[in-house]
């Protein structure tokens, strides 16, 4: 009984440490969100990934009305510096969340390096959705 309990605790701790390593918090410099009229949500955070300003995107297909969605996010600052991030049309089921990360390449099509000349203090974003 003691060996079984010890083994269970050991396995539990290993899984917790792996889970923690995958969820190491990033230094978030700025974030925001958009929602399509067909209830497809896009959240972004501009974070430091290995010292580089990186846009990490999370998509959430709230309603499932559209299952093939893509979008362009245009960032601009008060000085006129701009960058457009293009996410090609991808498949997403109802209630499915896709998230990019600094820690791994899962959903790397939702991760972008942000131009250094963009001023985060005056940064504004707008989005244009595409769907099939």
Backbone as a printed PyTorch tensor [residue, N CA C, xyz], in Angstrom:
tensor([[[  0.8140,  -1.1890,   0.0000],
         [  0.0000,   0.0000,   0.0000],
         [  0.8650,   1.2630,   0.0000]],

        [[  1.9110,   1.2690,   0.7950],
         [  2.7850,   2.4380,   0.8610],
         [  3.4910,   2.6380,  -0.4710]],

        [[  3.9510,   1.5600,  -1.1010],
         [  4.6260,   1.6870,  -2.3960],
         [  3.6740,   2.2170,  -3.4570]],

        [[  2.4260,   1.7690,  -3.4490],
         [  1.4360,   2.2500,  -4.4070],
         [  1.1700,   3.7350,  -4.1930]],

        [[  1.0380,   4.1470,  -2.9580],
         [  0.8060,   5.5620,  -2.6490],
         [  2.0040,   6.4060,  -3.0570]],

        [[  3.1880,   5.9180,  -2.7800],
         [  4.4020,   6.6370,  -3.1430],
         [  4.5090,   6.7650,  -4.6570]],

        [[  4.2260,   5.6920,  -5.3790],
         [  4.2710,   5.7110,  -6.8320],
         [  3.2410,   6.7040,  -7.3790]],

        [[  2.0400,   6.6750,  -6.8200],
         [  0.9950,   7.5990,  -7.2550],
         [  1.4430,   9.0450,  -7.0430]],

        [[  1.9760,   9.3480,  -5.8900],
         [  2.4350,  10.7110,  -5.5870],
         [  3.5560,  11.1180,  -6.5250]],

        [[  4.4830,  10.2110,  -6.7980],
         [  5.5950,  10.5010,  -7.6990],
         [  5.0870,  10.8080,  -9.1100]],

        [[  4.1810,   9.9880,  -9.6170],
         [  3.6130,  10.2060, -10.9520],
         [  2.8550,  11.5340, -10.9800]],

        [[  2.0750,  11.8040,  -9.9330],
         [  1.3410,  13.0580,  -9.8480],
         [  2.2950,  14.2570,  -9.8950]],

        [[  3.3710,  14.2110,  -9.1510],
         [  4.3360,  15.3110,  -9.1240],
         [  5.0160,  15.4960, -10.4760]],

        [[  5.3080,  14.4060, -11.1600],
         [  5.9220,  14.5030, -12.4860],
         [  4.9680,  15.2000, -13.4490]],

        [[  3.6970,  14.7830, -13.4450],
         [  2.7200,  15.4170, -14.3310],
         [  2.5280,  16.8870, -13.9860]],

        [[  2.5320,  17.2110, -12.7210],
         [  2.3840,  18.6080, -12.3160],
         [  3.5740,  19.4440, -12.7800]],

        [[  4.7810,  18.8980, -12.6840],
         [  5.9610,  19.6540, -13.1090],
         [  5.9770,  19.8430, -14.6120]],

        [[  5.5420,  18.8460, -15.3810],
         [  5.4510,  18.9810, -16.8420],
         [  4.3990,  20.0280, -17.1870]],

        [[  3.2630,  19.9780, -16.5190],
         [  2.2030,  20.9540, -16.7520],
         [  2.6780,  22.3590, -16.4110]],

        [[  3.3900,  22.5110, -15.3040],
         [  3.9080,  23.8110, -14.9050],
         [  4.9150,  24.3290, -15.9280]],

        [[  5.7910,  23.4710, -16.4180],
         [  6.8050,  23.8830, -17.3970],
         [  6.1550,  24.3800, -18.6810]],

        [[  5.0100,  23.8080, -19.0520],
         [  4.3360,  24.2330, -20.2680],
         [  3.5670,  25.5230, -20.0590]],

        [[  3.3280,  25.9080, -18.8170],
         [  2.5460,  27.1070, -18.5580],
         [  3.3680,  28.2040, -17.8960]],

        [[  4.6870,  28.1920, -18.1160],
         [  5.5410,  29.2310, -17.5540],
         [  5.0470,  30.5830, -18.0580]],

        [[  4.7610,  31.5020, -17.1620],
         [  4.2020,  32.7720, -17.6060],
         [  5.2100,  33.5740, -18.4180]],

        [[  4.7120,  34.2390, -19.4350],
         [  5.5320,  35.1210, -20.2540],
         [  5.4140,  36.5320, -19.6900]],

        [[  6.3830,  37.3430, -19.9900],
         [  6.2890,  38.7490, -19.6490],
         [  5.4050,  39.3970, -20.6940]],

        [[  4.1850,  39.7370, -20.3110],
         [  3.2370,  40.3320, -21.2410],
         [  3.4360,  41.8420, -21.2440]],

        [[  3.6890,  42.3860, -22.4310],
         [  3.9170,  43.8120, -22.5830],
         [  2.6370,  44.5580, -22.9420]],

        [[  1.7510,  43.8900, -23.6650],
         [  0.4740,  44.4870, -24.0900],
         [ -0.4180,  43.3500, -24.5560]],

        [[ -1.7250,  43.5180, -24.4160],
         [ -2.6440,  42.4940, -24.9080],
         [ -3.9510,  43.1300, -25.3520]],

        [[ -4.7660,  42.3380, -26.0270],
         [ -6.0430,  42.8260, -26.5180],
         [ -6.8690,  41.6830, -27.0760]],

        [[ -8.0680,  42.0120, -27.5540],
         [ -8.9790,  40.9790, -28.0530],
         [ -9.8770,  41.5450, -29.1450]],

        [[-10.3500,  40.6300, -29.9840],
         [-11.2950,  40.9510, -31.0510],
         [-12.3440,  39.8460, -31.0870]],

        [[-13.5330,  40.1790, -31.6010],
         [-14.5510,  39.1520, -31.7930],
         [-15.2690,  39.3980, -33.1080]],

        [[-15.3920,  38.3270, -33.9100],
         [-16.1440,  38.4080, -35.1630],
         [-17.6260,  38.3610, -34.8520]],

        [[-18.4330,  38.8820, -35.7550],
         [-19.8830,  38.8450, -35.5340],
         [-20.4190,  37.4270, -35.5160]],

        [[-19.6330,  36.4580, -36.0440],
         [-20.0560,  35.0560, -35.9870],
         [-19.4620,  34.3460, -34.7630]],

        [[-19.0780,  35.1110, -33.7580],
         [-18.6210,  34.6150, -32.4520],
         [-17.3590,  33.7710, -32.5390]],

        [[-16.3780,  34.3150, -33.2210],
         [-15.0410,  33.7390, -33.2580],
         [-14.1460,  34.7650, -32.5800]],

        [[-13.5140,  34.3700, -31.4770],
         [-12.7240,  35.2910, -30.6670],
         [-11.2330,  35.1310, -30.9470]],

        [[-10.5380,  36.2660, -30.9610],
         [ -9.0810,  36.2810, -31.1210],
         [ -8.5090,  37.1450, -30.0040]],

        [[ -7.6270,  36.5550, -29.2260],
         [ -6.9270,  37.2620, -28.1540],
         [ -5.4460,  37.3140, -28.5430]],

        [[ -4.7950,  38.4220, -28.2440],
         [ -3.3550,  38.4880, -28.4880],
         [ -2.6590,  39.0340, -27.2570]],

        [[ -1.4290,  38.5800, -27.0970],
         [ -0.5600,  39.1870, -26.1000],
         [  0.7870,  39.4060, -26.7580]],

        [[  1.3500,  40.5560, -26.5040],
         [  2.7040,  40.8330, -26.9740],
         [  3.5980,  40.5350, -25.7790]],

        [[  4.4190,  39.5080, -25.9400],
         [  5.2190,  38.9820, -24.8400],
         [  6.6850,  38.9460, -25.2320]],

        [[  7.5270,  38.7810, -24.2490],
         [  8.9470,  38.5580, -24.5160],
         [  9.1810,  37.0510, -24.6050]],

        [[  9.5910,  36.5990, -25.7750],
         [  9.9550,  35.1910, -25.9880],
         [ 11.4330,  35.1770, -26.3430]],

        [[ 12.2320,  34.6200, -25.4660],
         [ 13.6860,  34.5920, -25.6890],
         [ 14.2240,  35.9880, -26.0010]],

        [[ 13.7020,  36.9940, -25.3030],
         [ 14.1850,  38.3590, -25.4560],
         [ 13.5960,  39.1140, -26.6330]],

        [[ 12.7580,  38.4830, -27.4570],
         [ 12.1630,  39.1510, -28.6120],
         [ 10.6890,  39.4390, -28.3660]],

        [[ 10.2510,  40.6110, -28.7970],
         [  8.8340,  40.9400, -28.6920],
         [  8.0610,  40.0570, -29.6750]],

        [[  7.1570,  39.2790, -29.1420],
         [  6.4510,  38.2690, -29.9240],
         [  4.9550,  38.3880, -29.6810]],

        [[  4.1890,  38.3020, -30.7690],
         [  2.7370,  38.3080, -30.6630],
         [  2.2770,  36.8550, -30.5600]],

        [[  1.6370,  36.5310, -29.4460],
         [  1.0840,  35.2020, -29.2250],
         [ -0.4300,  35.3210, -29.3410]],

        [[ -1.0160,  34.5160, -30.2180],
         [ -2.4450,  34.5950, -30.4910],
         [ -3.1470,  33.3560, -29.9760]],

        [[ -4.3170,  33.5760, -29.4140],
         [ -5.2230,  32.5020, -29.0150],
         [ -6.5320,  32.7240, -29.7650]],

        [[ -7.0180,  31.6670, -30.4200],
         [ -8.3080,  31.7600, -31.1060],
         [ -9.3070,  30.8510, -30.3950]],

        [[-10.5540,  31.2880, -30.3850],
         [-11.6060,  30.4980, -29.7550],
         [-12.8510,  30.5540, -30.6260]],

        [[-13.2380,  29.3960, -31.1560],
         [-14.4160,  29.3050, -32.0010],
         [-15.6250,  29.0790, -31.0970]],

        [[-16.1890,  30.1630, -30.6540],
         [-17.2470,  30.1310, -29.6590],
         [-18.5090,  29.4120, -30.1480]],

        [[-18.9760,  29.7510, -31.3360],
         [-20.2600,  29.2150, -31.7940],
         [-20.1440,  28.0500, -32.7690]],

        [[-19.0510,  27.9710, -33.5010],
         [-18.9260,  26.9290, -34.5180],
         [-19.6740,  27.2500, -35.7900]],

        [[-20.2180,  28.4580, -35.9040],
         [-20.9410,  28.8660, -37.1100],
         [-20.0410,  28.7820, -38.3270]],

        [[-18.8230,  29.2170, -38.1920],
         [-17.8090,  29.1300, -39.2560],
         [-16.6980,  28.2260, -38.7390]],

        [[-16.3250,  27.2330, -39.5340],
         [-15.2660,  26.3040, -39.1110],
         [-13.9800,  26.4840, -39.9000]],

        [[-13.9940,  27.3400, -40.9020],
         [-12.8010,  27.6730, -41.6810],
         [-12.6150,  29.1840, -41.5810]],

        [[-11.6680,  29.6050, -40.7410],
         [-11.5020,  31.0280, -40.4480],
         [-10.0400,  31.4130, -40.5690]],

        [[ -9.8040,  32.6060, -41.0810],
         [ -8.4830,  33.2240, -41.1050],
         [ -8.6620,  34.6940, -40.7850]],

        [[ -7.5700,  35.3910, -40.5600],
         [ -7.6940,  36.8150, -40.2350],
         [ -6.3600,  37.5160, -40.4200]],

        [[ -6.4530,  38.8160, -40.5940],
         [ -5.2900,  39.6980, -40.6240],
         [ -5.4360,  40.6600, -39.4580]],

        [[ -4.3790,  40.8200, -38.6910],
         [ -4.3630,  41.8310, -37.6310],
         [ -3.3580,  42.8910, -38.0550]],

        [[ -3.8120,  44.1280, -38.1020],
         [ -2.9080,  45.2340, -38.4170],
         [ -2.6360,  46.0200, -37.1450]],

        [[ -1.3690,  46.1060, -36.8060],
         [ -0.9360,  46.9230, -35.6780],
         [ -0.3520,  48.2200, -36.2270]],

        [[ -0.6550,  49.3330, -35.5720],
         [ -0.1010,  50.6280, -35.9560],
         [  0.1020,  51.4450, -34.6940]],

        [[  1.1240,  52.2950, -34.7230],
         [  1.3650,  53.1880, -33.5920],
         [  1.1560,  54.6340, -34.0230]],

        [[  1.2720,  55.5580, -33.0930],
         [  1.0150,  56.9740, -33.3570],
         [  2.0150,  57.5800, -34.3330]],

        [[  3.1930,  56.9920, -34.4550],
         [  4.2150,  57.5070, -35.3710],
         [  4.0390,  56.9920, -36.7950]],

        [[  3.0570,  56.1170, -37.0120],
         [  2.8010,  55.5920, -38.3550],
         [  3.4720,  54.2660, -38.6570]],

        [[  4.1820,  53.6970, -37.6980],
         [  4.7780,  52.3760, -37.9140],
         [  3.6600,  51.3410, -37.9170]],

        [[  3.7270,  50.4090, -38.8830],
         [  2.6690,  49.4120, -39.0300],
         [  3.2590,  48.0260, -39.2580]],

        [[  2.4680,  47.0260, -38.9050],
         [  2.7950,  45.6360, -39.2130],
         [  1.4840,  44.8700, -39.3170]],

        [[  1.3610,  44.0750, -40.3710],
         [  0.1750,  43.2400, -40.5410],
         [  0.5610,  41.7910, -40.3480]],

        [[ -0.1700,  41.1180, -39.4810],
         [  0.0240,  39.6910, -39.2310],
         [ -1.0650,  38.9530, -39.9940]],

        [[ -0.6610,  38.0090, -40.8480],
         [ -1.6210,  37.2800, -41.6680],
         [ -1.7130,  35.8380, -41.1920]],

        [[ -2.9000,  35.4700, -40.7480],
         [ -3.1720,  34.0950, -40.3320],
         [ -4.0560,  33.4830, -41.4060]],

        [[ -3.5140,  32.5220, -42.1720],
         [ -4.3090,  31.9240, -43.2510],
         [ -5.4910,  31.1340, -42.6960]],

        [[ -6.4750,  30.9060, -43.5410],
         [ -7.6610,  30.1550, -43.1350],
         [ -7.2470,  28.7880, -42.5920]],

        [[ -7.8040,  28.4480, -41.4250],
         [ -7.5210,  27.1660, -40.7750],
         [ -8.8150,  26.5930, -40.2290]],

        [[ -8.8090,  25.3210, -39.9170],
         [ -9.9950,  24.6360, -39.3940],
         [-10.0830,  24.7920, -37.8870]],

        [[-11.2990,  25.0110, -37.4200],
         [-11.5430,  25.1600, -35.9910],
         [-12.9780,  24.7420, -35.7000]],

        [[-13.1400,  23.7850, -34.8000],
         [-14.4670,  23.2870, -34.4530],
         [-15.1140,  24.1650, -33.3810]],

        [[-16.4030,  23.9620, -33.1800],
         [-17.1420,  24.6760, -32.1390],
         [-16.4760,  24.4470, -30.7810]],

        [[-16.3080,  25.5130, -30.0310],
         [-15.7260,  25.5080, -28.6860],
         [-14.2610,  25.0890, -28.6620]],

        [[-13.5880,  25.1400, -29.8080],
         [-12.1680,  24.7750, -29.8580],
         [-11.3080,  26.0170, -29.6580]],

        [[-10.3110,  25.8690, -28.8010],
         [ -9.3580,  26.9390, -28.5410],
         [ -7.9880,  26.5040, -29.0360]],

        [[ -7.3620,  27.3630, -29.8420],
         [ -5.9990,  27.1250, -30.3060],
         [ -5.1320,  28.2390, -29.7550]],

        [[ -3.9780,  27.8650, -29.2010],
         [ -3.1250,  28.8350, -28.5120],
         [ -1.6770,  28.6610, -28.9530]],

        [[ -1.0190,  29.7720, -29.2210],
         [  0.4170,  29.7250, -29.4890],
         [  1.1700,  29.9800, -28.1950]],

        [[  2.4580,  29.6680, -28.2220],
         [  3.2480,  29.7450, -27.0010],
         [  4.7080,  30.0440, -27.3310]],

        [[  5.4030,  30.6000, -26.3720],
         [  6.8570,  30.7420, -26.4860],
         [  7.5470,  29.3950, -26.2620]],

        [[  6.8970,  28.5390, -25.4920],
         [  7.5320,  27.3130, -25.0050],
         [  7.6440,  26.1980, -26.0310]],

        [[  6.7380,  26.1830, -27.0410],
         [  6.7970,  25.1030, -28.0260],
         [  6.2260,  25.5840, -29.3530]],

        [[  6.2870,  24.7200, -30.3570],
         [  5.8440,  25.0980, -31.6990],
         [  4.4090,  24.6940, -32.0000]],

        [[  3.6710,  24.2420, -30.9920],
         [  2.2680,  23.9330, -31.2060],
         [  1.5520,  25.2100, -31.6390]],

        [[  0.8230,  25.1380, -32.7240],
         [  0.0980,  26.2860, -33.2940],
         [  1.0200,  27.4670, -33.5920]],

        [[  2.2090,  27.1630, -34.0850],
         [  3.1790,  28.2280, -34.3670],
         [  2.6950,  29.1830, -35.4620]],

        [[  1.6690,  28.8080, -36.2230],
         [  1.1150,  29.7160, -37.2240],
         [  0.3920,  30.8940, -36.5520]],

        [[  0.2300,  30.8250, -35.2330],
         [ -0.3940,  31.9030, -34.4670],
         [  0.6400,  32.7060, -33.6590]],

        [[  1.9040,  32.5890, -34.0100],
         [  2.9850,  33.2870, -33.2880],
         [  3.7910,  34.1100, -34.2960]],

        [[  4.0380,  35.3920, -33.9620],
         [  4.7320,  36.2990, -34.8740],
         [  5.7100,  37.1760, -34.1020]],

        [[  6.8380,  37.4560, -34.7170],
         [  7.7730,  38.4330, -34.1610],
         [  7.2320,  39.8220, -34.4770]],

        [[  7.2210,  40.6990, -33.4770],
         [  6.7380,  42.0710, -33.6710],
         [  7.9110,  42.9690, -34.0390]],

        [[  7.7030,  43.8210, -35.0340],
         [  8.7500,  44.7560, -35.4510],
         [  9.1980,  45.6100, -34.2670]],

        [[ 10.4900,  45.8060, -34.1530],
         [ 11.0620,  46.5690, -33.0380],
         [ 10.7000,  48.0430, -33.0810]],

        [[ 10.4000,  48.5700, -34.2890],
         [ 10.1290,  50.0080, -34.3900],
         [  8.7100,  50.3890, -33.9780]],

        [[  7.8790,  49.4330, -33.6370],
         [  6.5110,  49.7360, -33.2140],
         [  6.4980,  50.0990, -31.7300]],

        [[  5.9080,  51.2560, -31.4380],
         [  5.8170,  51.7560, -30.0690],
         [  4.6130,  51.1210, -29.3730]],

        [[  4.8780,  50.3370, -28.3470],
         [  3.7940,  49.6400, -27.6460],
         [  2.8710,  50.5900, -26.8840]],

        [[  3.3830,  51.7350, -26.4740],
         [  2.5620,  52.6690, -25.7020],
         [  1.4030,  53.2270, -26.5220]],

        [[  1.5960,  53.3810, -27.8290],
         [  0.5390,  53.9460, -28.6740],
         [ -0.0140,  52.9230, -29.6620]],

        [[  0.3530,  51.6830, -29.4990],
         [ -0.0690,  50.6180, -30.4230],
         [ -1.5840,  50.4370, -30.4050]],

        [[ -2.1540,  50.3370, -31.5670],
         [ -3.5700,  50.0190, -31.7490],
         [ -3.6540,  48.8630, -32.7460]],

        [[ -4.6580,  48.0280, -32.5790],
         [ -4.8270,  46.9070, -33.4960],
         [ -6.2210,  46.8630, -34.0680]],

        [[ -6.3080,  46.3750, -35.2960],
         [ -7.6160,  46.1210, -35.8970],
         [ -7.5080,  44.8080, -36.6640]],

        [[ -8.6490,  44.1650, -36.8420],
         [ -8.6610,  42.8270, -37.4090],
         [ -9.6420,  42.7510, -38.5770]],

        [[ -9.3170,  41.9040, -39.5260],
         [-10.2190,  41.5970, -40.6280],
         [-10.3090,  40.0730, -40.7000]],

        [[-11.5110,  39.5400, -40.5570],
         [-11.7340,  38.0980, -40.5920],
         [-12.0510,  37.6430, -42.0070]],

        [[-11.6450,  36.3940, -42.3130],
         [-11.9670,  35.7170, -43.5630],
         [-12.5470,  34.3650, -43.1910]],

        [[-13.4750,  33.8760, -43.9760],
         [-14.0100,  32.5370, -43.7010],
         [-14.4980,  31.8930, -44.9830]],

        [[-14.6220,  30.5880, -44.9110],
         [-15.1710,  29.8110, -46.0370],
         [-16.5320,  29.3080, -45.6580]]])
